[in-house]
Amino acid sequence: MHVPDGFINAPVSVAAGVAAAAAVAVSLRGARRELDERTAPLAGLVAAFIFAVQMLNFPVAAGTSGHLMGGALAAILVGPYTGVLCVSVVLLMQGILFADGGLTALGVNITVMGVVTVVTAHLVFRGLLGVLPRTRRSVTVAGFAAALLSVPAAAAAFTAVYAVGGTTDVPLGKVLTAMVGVHVLIGIGEALITTATVGAVIAVRPDLVHGARGLAVPLKLRVDGALVDAPAAAPARASAAVGRPTKKVWATGLVTALVLAGFVSFYASADPDGLEKVAADQGIDQKAEEHAAAGSPLADYGVKDVEDARLSGGLAGVIGVGVTVVAGTGIFWAVRRRTTDAPAATAASSTATPVA
């Protein structure tokens, strides 16, 4: 749902840019409460993973495709404030390097694809967790619903922006119906990708999933053929997990993102995505403008002067993942919460030999 230049007029684009800048500023402050030295690199990886999966358009209807937006995934894995920053970094890299999403529409894209999806997903996710049992299955169920609803919410938000600042005169009722209808289908794909990813991380390192913090999973013991809880052992296991290094998870995630962007993306659907299809059908693309970065060496997710389409797209995907993970990690490392030396000092003093 990358909005190109020319869809929204200048005044509304500027207003959306101000709103997006304010959201990013608030998120930079809020991310300090969500990030530390251990999770900041993982947040950069989440941004790179979203970039990679967004290259994998999947068919949703005749002649229409969709792709992950990533707001729900980011909110669940790293928290809502960091989630807004993750999607914003992805959109910035796509707009500047790959001519995907207009530069004058960057504020619209961040507001619609970043803020709306993250906020919607976070509210739905937390609301469901408040009434469901605190189990891994509940996290998965809540994540599915949050991701599913976040996509049509973004579609409705775009329609609202277009109603105020659209550059063509079209029946807004038809636009809203078409946008929400096709993006409900895309939302199903978003929900499946989100739950699969969150479930995979929870299965290995639940302590790294922001949405699963405080999740109590008691150790099960088999006694006389029946499973019973062993709650006393669970806190020790959870505490041990928190201190485990994250390098293996980070490396596995990065390799996965590189494979998806560098190889699997070649097999993505070539059909227009939901917004492109609706824009063509409803005539809201009549004043679309050529992207200011159309001459970029990586425009349209291909490397300039590389003739082989598979190699060109694969190289562009790998470059995109690399740039996104570096940029994201740098930002998140800069805004992370610093640990103090107090715990170390306390630990050192506790090992000192007492003097009589």
N, C-alpha and C positions, 0 to 999 in steps of 0.2 A: 504493500500500500504506500509506496514511495510517491509522494506528490511532486510532480515536476513543476518547473517554472511556468508561469502563465495561467495556471488554474485559479489562483487566488490573487486578488488585486493588491496593489502596493500597501495601502493603509492597513488592511487586515494582516498582511504578511509581516509588516513591522510590529503590529500589536502582538501577533503570535510569537514573534522573535523575542519581544520583551517578556512575555509570559514564560517562554521556554528558558530564557536567561535567568529569570527569577527562580524557576523550578530547579535549575541546575545549581544555582547558588545555595538554595535551601538544602539540596541533596548533598552538596559538598560538606556542609556543616553536619548534617545528619549521618553521613557515612563514617564520620569519626567514631560514632558510637557502635558501628557495625563491623569496622575493620581493625585489624591489628597486624603485627608482623607475619602472623601465620596465615591469615585469610586474604590479605591484600593481593598477593600473587595469584591466588585462586580467583579473585574477582576479575583480574585481567584475563585469566583463562576463560572465564564465563563470557566475557565480551568477545573474545576470539572465537569461541564455540558458536555463539549466536551468529557472528559474521559468516562462519562456514556453513551453518545449517540454512541460513537465509539464501544461500546459493542453490539450494535443493528444492526447486519448485516442484510441487506434486499436483497431479490433475485432480480437480474437484467436480467438474461438470464438463459438458461438451464444449470444447474450445476455451476453457478457463482453467487456470492453475492457481495455486496459492503457495505461500511460504511462511515459515515461522516468523512471528514478530519478536518473540523472546521476552516480552515484558513479564509475563507470569513466571517463566523459567528463572529469570534473573531475580525477581522478588523473592521467590521461594528459596533459591540457593544462597543468595548473598544479602538479602534484605531489601526493603523498598527504596531506601535512599540510594544505596549502591546500585540497585537495579535500574533506576532512572539514569544514573551515570553510565552504566554499561551500555544501555541502548543508545544513549546520546553519543558515546564514543563510536559505536558501530555506524550510526547514521552520518557522523562527521567524516569518517574514513570513506564511506561509500560515496558521499557527495563530492568530496574533494578529489579523490583518486580515481573513482570508477564511474563518475558522471551518473550516479544512480540517486535520484531524488534531487530536486532543484536546490540551488544554493540560496536563492531568495525565499524558497519554501522550507528552508532548514528548520526555522522556528515552528512552522506548521507540523512538519514531520516529527520533531522531538515532542511537541505537545500531544499529537495524536497517537503516534506509535510508541512513544516513551512514557510520558506522564499518564495518559489515560489508561493504557494497558496495565502499567504497573500498579496504579492506584486501584483500579477495578479488581485486578487479580488479588492484591493484598487484602482488600476489604472482604472479598468473597472467601478467600483462603482462611483468614483469621476468624471470620464469622462461622464458618463450618467447623473449624477446629474447636470453637467454643462450645459446640453442642455434641461433637463426636468424641468417642473415647480417644485418649492420647496414645494411639498406636501408629505403627508404620503404615498400616492399611488406611487409616484415616488421613494421613498426610497425602497419600496417593490419591484418594478419592477427592479430597479438598483441592489438590493441585489440578486434577482433571477438570473439575467444575470451574475453578478460577481461570484456567487457560481458555476453556471453551467460551466463557462469557466475556473475556477481555477483548476478543477479536471483534465481535459485532458491536461492542461498546466503542471501539476505535472507529469502526465504520460509521456509526451514528454521530460520533464527534466530528469526523470529517464532513459529513453532510451538514452539520450545524455550522461549521466554519464556512462551507461553500454557500450556505444560505445567506450569510452575511457578506462574504467577499468574493463570491463566484464571478468569473469574468464572462459568463454566457447566461442567457436567460432560458432556463430549462425547468420543467415541472419537478419541483423538489420532492413531491410525494413519490414520484416514480423513482427518483434517484435514491431516496431513503430505502424504499422497498427493495430495490435491486442491490444496493450496497449491503444492507443487513442480511438479506437472503443469501447472497453468495458467501458472505463472510461468516455466516453460521456454519456453512460447510467447511470453510477454511479453518474455523475454530475447532472442528473435530480433529483435523490433522494437527493443529497446534496442541490440543489437549493430549493426543497420543504421544507426540514427541516429548512434551513436557513431562508427562508421568513416567515415560520410559527412562528419560535422563535422570530425573529426581530419584526414581526407584533404584537405578543402578548405583548412584552415589550413596544413597541411604544404606543399601545392602553392604557396601564396603566401609564407608566412613560416615555414619549418621551424625557424628559430632561436627562435621563440616557443613551440614545443611542448616542454614539459618532458620528455616521454617520448622525444623525438627528439634530445635533446642528445647531441652526440658523433657524430651520424649523419654518415657520410662518403659524399657523393655526388659522385664524380669527374666533372669536366667531360668530355663526350664529343666527340671530333673524328672527322670522316669522312675517312679516308685510303684512297684507291684503292677507294672503295665500301664500306669496312668501318669500323665504329665502334671507336675505340680510346680508352682512358682518357688524360686529361691531368691527372694528379694534382697537378702543381705549381700549377695555377691554382685548384684547389678551396679551399685554405685562405684565399686572398685573398678569394675570393667569400664564404666563410662569415664571415670577419671583418668584411667590409663590411656584411653583412646584420645583424649584431648591433647595429651602430650606427645603423641606419636607424630613423626615427621610427615610432611605433606608432599615431599618431592615425588614419590611414586605416583600419587594421584595426579599431580600437576603434569608429569611427563606423559602419563597415559592419556589424559585429556588433550594435551597438545598434539600428540601423535594422531589421535582420533580426529581432531579438527583439521589437521593437515591432510589426512587421507580423504575426508569428506570434501574439502574444498579443492584439493588437487586432483582427485580421481573420480569420486562418486558424482561430483557436480556435472560432469560431462553428460551424464544420463538423466539430468533433470528435465522436466517438461519445458518445452519451448513455447507453450501457449501463453497468452497474456495473463497477468495476474488479475485478481478481482477488481481492483481499481481501474486498471487499463481496459478491461473488458466493459465495465459499466460506463467508463468515460467515452469509449467508442460507440457503445449502443445508445447512450443518452445524449451524446453531443456536447459533453462538458469539456472536451479536449480541443475545441475549435481554436482556442487562442493559446494553445500550448507552445512554449518557446524552446528553442534548442538550448541544451545545457551549456553553461558557461565553460565547463571543463570537458566539452565534447572532444577536444583535441588531445586530451590526456593520453599518455602512453598506455594507460590501463583502462581506458574508457570501454564500457560495455563488457567488463570482465574478460578482457583479452589483452595480450601483450602485443604492442604495436610491432609490425614487421616480422612477427613469427607466423609463418604461413599455416602450419599445422594447427587446426582448430583445437584438437585435444590437448596438444602441448601448450598452446597459447592460453586456453582457459585454465588449465591446471597450474601453470606458472602464476597467472594472475591470482588464482585462489590462494596459493601458497604465500605469495607476497602479501595479500590482504590479511591473512591470518597472522603472519609475522609482524606486520606493522600494527595491527590492532592489539595484539598481545603486549607488544612493547609500549605502545601509547597508553593502553589501559592500565597495565601494571605500574607504569611510571606515575600516573595520576593517583591511583589508589594507594601506592606506597607513600606518596607525598601527603595525603590527607589521613592516613591511618592513625589510630590511637597509639601513642607511644607507651611502652611499658616502663615502669619505674624500677629503680634499683633496690627498692625497699624489700621485695621478696627475697632477692639474692642476699641482701645484708642479713635479713632475718635467718635465712638458712645457714649462713656462715656462722652467725653467732650461736646458733643452736648446736653446732658441732664443736664449739670450743670446750676445752677441758675445764671444769669448774675448779675454782681455787678455794681452798678451805680458809 
